[in-house]
Amino acid sequence: MSKIISMKLTSNIIFLLLIEFFISFGSFAIEINRVPNTDTLDYNFFSPNNDTLNQFFIIESIKTDPSIRESNTFTVFNRWGDLVYKASPYINDWDGTCNQKNQLGGKELPEGVYFYRFEYKILDKTAFIDGKIILKR
């Protein structure tokens, strides 16, 4: 017969499940690690046009996981490969403007497709997600 002693959610990445077995072997603990889907981010579209909807590019795991929130880097490139936005840590505040010192610095970026890399630490390793963002004004 087994009994669950406790279940503790340390983040939305790692679950610790402690199980005690009342058999002749004594008791032991099992650690279960769950790694999130790293294929894509939740959304790839936003429209910073002052209508109060989709004003910022949001990465959900930043809101829910403190370890990702504290150690991440978000970079955005235009279709020519120019870096147009970079933040470390990213706090879900990109509004479609360029923050790099080039000809677009501080200006609203035009509508179009942009490419991103979101790097973060998970279980003491660096992981990343590459993808595209559609910016529509």
Phi, psi and omega in degrees: 000137180243159181219133175278120179281306180204156174228124185235127176265108181272335173193179177276007178259316188243126174251134173251124180238117181256125182236131178248126179258123178267069175231181186294345180279352181093209182237155177205167181241149177239132176252128180245124178253131177245122180258133183291162175296121183251020180285314182215167172273171185294323184230154175226022182220140168206159187223084180283080184235023177063027176260008180071003177247131176054043183287333183232153175280116187254132172249110188302321184295338176292324180287329189257340185238112182300325182292323177287322181299323185275333184227085177213162174223133181238122179235144181231137181236148175276183185292346177265001179087008178282135175290121181246343179206138175210135177216138178211106000279154175275133184238037178059044184236014179285124183248020177085015176256158178272132177245020180255153181276080174216195184296345181255000187311125177078359183258156174295134177280149179289160175303150177153191180259131178237158183243139184234161167225125177246110180255142180206163178263136175214126180052044179063021176233153177269129177238162178211157176232128175250145178186194180236152180235135174260119178257120181233125181263000000 
